[in-house]
Amino acid sequence: MPTVSVIIPLWNGEKWIRPCLVALTGQYESAPFALELVVVDNGSQDNSPAIVENEFPAARLIRNGRNLGFAGGCNVGLAAASGDALVLLNQDTRVLAGWLAGLLAALNEPGVGVAGSLALLSDGATVQHAGGVVDWPLGIARHRGYGDALDERWRQPGDAQFVTGASLALRREVLERIGPLDEGFWPGYYEDVDFCWRARDAGYSIRYAPASILIHAESSSFSEPVYTAWARLRGRLRFCLKHLPAQRFVDEFLVAEAAYQPTVLAGDRHGQIARAYLEAIPMAFEMWQARGESNDLIAQASAGLARLCPPLQAAERGSADIPAPSQPLLVPSALDRLPLWGRLRRSLHQLAIFYSERRQRELLSLIQKDREYIRRLEAEIALLQRKLSA
């Protein structure tokens, strides 16, 4: 009997993990396979690991101790799993009857290396994902059918450019051939698209399997809109740098992105979203040098990414609580006299200042919380003293 391993990355999923695992138990019935459940906790600060440990003894719980992101958590589970088929599943999902059988049937088709489910929104009648496509040159990953009523259009199986990591099955041989998920897509977004793209490049088909159905609550780990927008932009930039030829990135992507920016940065405050452009610069250096791109193209891409990022503004700029930097974080260099590299260094300096000031704000917030706590204690002590004096 073959073994199928289901890997669930867990992070503060107290609201979700119990119904997720309860629904999975129904997949055992009359199954021609052994089911292995692997739950990987990414340093949760709620009760979700205890729920797994105490209520679901059949599940193997692995504690990372810190948040490795979606890809990192999945990779820990993939390395620990023993299955012939491996399935990634989000914590905020609820699988329906026949979910796993539908995935395995698709995965057993000739040439298929990765298969994905039909995902529905919480109402159970609206499509969230019916396979995915990527729009170039911006590299925008789109869920087919998103927001549409479930009808026969979305019940037809077929090949897809990618399937969502919320429910993604792969053959072990695919993992052994192309390697695990890219943890550079931290904290999340586009690691599933990248994995499917690499599988396609290796000659495997990506199969959309609508016989496999689940309910997906969507983004339980990404509830803050600005943080979500930053993570999505960062992931898309990394995906484009990996999979677009360098010349197309410079000639097409940067131009298209400049026109798309009002949509990307809508609602941005103080540059929290925009900083992803600067964070992509070291990615370009690392990935493009590794694949032998010219230094000139690397420099053009880096300068273009720096231009896409408007000036980063600290949330408390000018506040007496946050002192101005006493000296530049980057010392003067002969490169500053070169227009291209000087502009790039100034952008990196800007990013360093942004992070420095953000850390100062976090520390000030902690100090303020401690002050308020001490004031409450003082008030309680004073009240006790008055009661004792009376």
C-alpha positions in Angstrom: 0.0 0.0 0.0 1.5 3.4 -1.0 1.9 6.2 1.5 0.6 9.7 1.0 2.0 12.4 3.2 -0.1 15.6 3.8 2.1 18.5 5.1 0.4 21.4 6.9 2.5 24.5 7.8 1.0 25.9 11.0 1.3 29.5 12.3 -1.1 30.9 14.9 -3.8 28.8 13.4 -5.9 28.1 16.5 -9.1 29.1 14.7 -8.4 26.9 11.7 -6.3 23.8 12.5 -9.0 21.7 14.4 -11.6 21.8 11.5 -8.8 21.3 9.0 -7.6 18.1 10.7 -11.1 16.8 11.5 -12.0 17.1 7.8 -8.8 15.2 6.8 -9.8 12.2 8.9 -12.6 11.5 6.4 -10.0 10.8 3.7 -9.1 7.6 5.5 -12.3 5.8 4.6 -11.8 2.9 2.1 -8.5 4.6 1.0 -6.1 2.4 -1.0 -3.2 4.1 0.7 -1.7 4.9 4.1 -2.1 8.5 5.1 0.7 10.3 7.0 -0.1 13.7 8.5 2.8 16.1 9.2 2.1 19.4 10.9 5.0 21.9 11.0 4.6 24.7 13.5 6.3 27.9 12.5 6.7 29.3 16.1 3.0 29.8 16.8 2.2 32.0 19.8 -1.3 30.7 20.3 -2.8 27.3 21.3 -2.7 25.7 17.9 0.3 23.4 18.5 -1.3 22.1 21.7 -4.5 21.4 19.8 -2.6 19.2 17.3 -0.6 17.5 20.1 -3.5 16.8 22.4 -6.4 16.1 20.0 -4.8 14.5 17.0 -2.4 11.8 18.0 -2.2 10.4 14.5 -0.6 13.7 13.3 3.2 14.2 13.6 3.9 17.6 15.0 7.2 19.3 14.2 8.1 22.5 16.1 10.4 24.9 14.3 10.6 27.4 17.1 10.5 30.3 14.7 8.6 31.4 11.6 10.4 30.0 8.6 7.7 31.3 6.2 5.4 29.2 4.1 8.2 27.7 2.0 10.4 27.0 4.9 7.7 25.3 6.9 6.7 23.2 3.9 10.3 22.2 3.3 10.7 21.0 6.8 7.6 18.8 6.4 8.7 17.6 2.9 12.1 16.5 4.3 10.4 14.6 7.2 7.7 13.0 5.1 7.9 9.4 4.0 5.2 9.4 1.3 5.4 8.3 -2.3 3.1 11.3 -3.0 3.4 14.5 -1.1 0.6 17.0 -0.5 0.9 20.6 0.8 -2.2 21.9 2.5 -3.0 25.3 4.1 -4.1 25.4 7.7 -7.2 27.5 6.8 -8.7 24.9 4.5 -11.5 22.3 4.9 -11.3 19.4 2.5 -14.4 17.8 1.1 -15.1 14.1 0.5 -12.9 12.6 -2.2 -10.4 15.5 -2.1 -7.3 13.3 -1.8 -8.6 10.7 -4.2 -9.1 13.4 -6.8 -5.6 14.7 -6.4 -4.0 11.3 -6.6 -6.0 10.3 -9.7 -4.7 13.4 -11.4 -1.1 12.8 -10.2 -1.2 9.3 -11.6 -1.9 10.6 -15.2 1.1 10.2 -17.5 3.6 13.1 -17.4 1.9 14.9 -14.5 4.3 16.0 -11.8 2.1 18.4 -9.8 -1.7 18.5 -9.3 -3.9 21.0 -7.6 -7.5 21.3 -6.3 -10.6 23.3 -7.0 -10.7 25.8 -4.1 -13.9 27.5 -3.1 -14.4 30.5 -0.9 -16.1 30.1 2.5 -19.6 30.1 1.1 -18.9 26.9 -0.7 -20.4 28.2 -4.0 -17.8 30.7 -5.2 -14.5 29.9 -6.9 -11.3 30.9 -5.3 -8.9 28.9 -7.5 -9.4 26.8 -10.6 -5.9 26.5 -11.8 -3.6 29.5 -12.4 -2.1 31.6 -15.2 0.7 34.2 -15.2 0.4 37.4 -17.1 3.7 38.7 -18.6 5.8 40.9 -18.5 4.6 41.9 -15.0 4.5 38.3 -13.8 1.1 38.7 -12.2 -0.2 35.3 -11.0 -4.0 35.0 -11.4 -6.4 32.4 -10.0 -8.7 31.3 -12.8 -12.4 31.7 -11.9 -11.8 33.9 -8.9 -15.1 35.3 -7.6 -17.2 33.4 -10.2 -20.1 31.2 -9.2 -19.2 27.5 -9.4 -20.5 26.1 -12.7 -19.4 23.6 -15.3 -16.7 25.9 -16.7 -14.7 25.3 -13.5 -15.4 21.5 -13.2 -13.4 20.6 -16.3 -9.9 19.2 -15.6 -6.9 20.3 -17.6 -3.4 21.6 -17.6 -2.5 24.8 -15.8 0.5 27.0 -15.6 0.4 26.7 -11.8 -1.8 25.5 -9.0 -2.1 27.1 -5.6 0.0 25.9 -2.7 -3.1 25.8 -0.5 -3.6 22.3 -1.9 -0.8 21.1 -4.1 0.2 17.4 -4.6 3.5 16.4 -6.2 5.3 13.2 -6.9 8.4 12.5 -4.9 10.5 12.2 -8.0 9.7 15.8 -8.8 11.0 16.9 -5.4 14.1 14.9 -5.9 14.7 16.3 -9.4 14.0 20.1 -9.0 14.5 20.5 -5.2 12.3 22.0 -2.5 10.4 25.2 -2.5 12.5 28.4 -2.7 12.7 29.8 0.8 13.7 33.2 -0.7 10.0 33.8 -1.2 9.7 34.6 2.5 7.3 35.1 4.2 4.9 33.9 1.4 3.4 34.4 -2.1 4.7 33.0 -5.4 6.7 30.1 -3.9 4.0 27.8 -5.4 4.1 29.5 -8.7 7.8 29.2 -8.8 7.7 25.5 -7.9 5.3 24.8 -10.7 7.3 26.8 -13.1 10.4 24.8 -12.3 8.5 21.6 -12.6 7.2 22.6 -16.1 10.8 23.6 -17.1 11.8 20.0 -16.1 9.2 18.6 -18.4 6.3 17.8 -16.1 2.7 18.8 -16.6 0.8 20.8 -14.0 -2.8 19.4 -13.6 -5.9 21.1 -12.4 -8.1 18.5 -10.7 -11.6 19.7 -10.0 -12.6 16.3 -8.6 -10.5 17.4 -5.6 -12.5 20.1 -3.8 -11.8 22.1 -0.6 -13.0 25.3 1.1 -10.3 27.9 1.6 -10.7 30.8 4.0 -7.8 32.7 2.3 -4.8 34.3 3.9 -5.2 33.4 7.5 -1.5 34.2 7.9 -1.7 37.5 6.0 -4.4 39.6 7.6 -2.8 43.0 7.5 -3.4 44.6 4.1 -0.1 46.6 3.8 2.0 43.7 5.0 0.2 41.4 2.5 0.8 43.9 -0.3 4.5 44.1 0.5 4.8 40.3 0.6 3.0 39.9 -2.6 5.1 42.5 -4.4 8.3 41.0 -3.0 7.3 37.6 -4.2 6.4 38.8 -7.7 9.7 40.6 -8.1 11.7 37.5 -7.1 9.6 35.4 -9.5 10.2 37.8 -12.4 14.0 38.1 -11.6 14.2 34.2 -11.6 12.2 33.5 -14.7 12.3 36.4 -17.1 15.4 36.7 -19.3 17.5 39.6 -17.9 17.1 41.7 -21.1 13.3 41.3 -21.0 13.3 42.3 -17.3 15.2 45.5 -18.2 13.4 46.3 -21.4 9.8 45.2 -20.6 9.2 44.5 -17.0 10.7 47.8 -15.6 8.7 49.9 -18.1 5.4 48.0 -17.5 6.0 48.1 -13.7 6.3 51.9 -13.7 2.9 52.2 -15.3 1.4 49.6 -12.9 2.8 51.3 -9.8 -0.3 53.3 -8.8 -2.1 49.9 -8.4 0.7 48.2 -6.6 1.3 51.1 -4.1 -2.3 52.0 -3.5 -2.7 52.6 0.3 1.0 52.5 0.9 2.1 54.6 3.9 5.7 55.5 4.7 7.0 53.1 2.0 6.2 49.8 3.7 5.1 48.3 0.4 7.5 50.2 -1.8 10.6 49.0 0.0 10.2 45.6 -1.8 11.7 47.3 -4.8 14.9 48.0 -2.9 14.9 44.5 -1.3 14.8 43.0 -4.8 18.2 44.6 -5.7 20.3 42.1 -3.8 18.1 39.3 -5.3 19.1 40.5 -8.7 22.8 40.5 -7.8 22.6 37.0 -6.3 20.5 35.3 -9.0 21.8 37.0 -12.1 25.4 36.6 -11.2 24.8 32.9 -10.5 23.4 32.4 -14.0 26.1 34.5 -15.7 24.3 37.7 -16.6 26.5 40.7 -17.5 27.3 43.2 -14.9 25.9 45.9 -17.1 22.4 44.2 -17.1 22.6 43.7 -13.3 23.4 47.4 -12.9 20.6 48.5 -15.2 18.1 46.3 -13.3 19.3 47.5 -9.9 19.1 51.1 -10.9 15.6 50.6 -12.4 14.4 48.9 -9.2 15.8 51.8 -7.2 14.0 54.3 -9.4 10.7 52.5 -8.9 10.9 53.1 -5.1 9.7 56.5 -4.0 11.4 58.1 -1.0 10.8 56.0 2.1 9.2 58.0 4.9 9.5 57.0 8.5 6.1 57.0 10.3 7.5 59.3 13.0 9.8 61.4 10.9 10.6 64.6 12.9 9.5 63.1 16.2 11.7 64.1 19.2 11.5 60.4 20.3 13.4 59.2 17.2 16.8 60.9 16.8 18.2 61.6 13.4 21.1 59.3 12.5 24.4 60.8 13.8 26.3 59.6 10.8 25.7 57.9 7.4 25.1 54.2 7.6 27.2 53.8 4.5 30.6 55.4 4.5 31.5 57.6 1.4 32.9 55.6 -1.5 34.5 56.4 -4.8 31.4 54.7 -6.4 29.4 57.8 -5.3 31.0 59.7 -8.2 29.5 57.3 -10.7 25.9 58.3 -11.6 24.5 54.8 -11.7 26.2 53.3 -8.7 25.9 56.5 -6.7 22.1 56.5 -7.1 22.0 52.8 -6.2 24.1 53.3 -3.0 21.8 56.2 -2.0 18.8 53.9 -2.4 20.4 51.2 -0.2 21.3 53.8 2.4 17.6 54.9 2.3 16.5 51.4 2.9 18.9 51.0 5.8 17.6 54.2 7.4 14.0 52.9 6.9 14.8 49.7 8.8 16.7 51.5 11.5 13.9 53.9 12.2 11.3 51.1 12.1 13.2 49.2 14.7 13.4 52.4 16.8 9.6 52.8 16.6 9.2 49.1 17.7 11.4 49.7 20.7 9.6 52.9 21.6 6.3 51.1 21.4 7.6 48.4 23.8 8.8 51.1 26.2 5.5 52.8 26.1 3.7 49.6 26.9 6.0 49.0 29.8 5.3 52.5 31.1 1.6 51.9 30.9 1.9 48.6 32.7 4.0 50.2 35.5 1.4 53.0 35.8 -1.3 50.4 36.3 0.7 48.6 38.9 1.3 51.9 40.7 -2.4 52.7 40.7 -3.3 49.2 42.0 -0.6 49.5 44.8 -1.9 53.0 45.7 -5.4 51.6 45.9 -4.3 48.7 48.1 -2.4 51.2 50.4 -5.6 53.3 50.8 -7.6 50.2 51.6 -5.1 49.1 54.2 -4.9 52.5 55.7 -8.7 52.6 56.1 
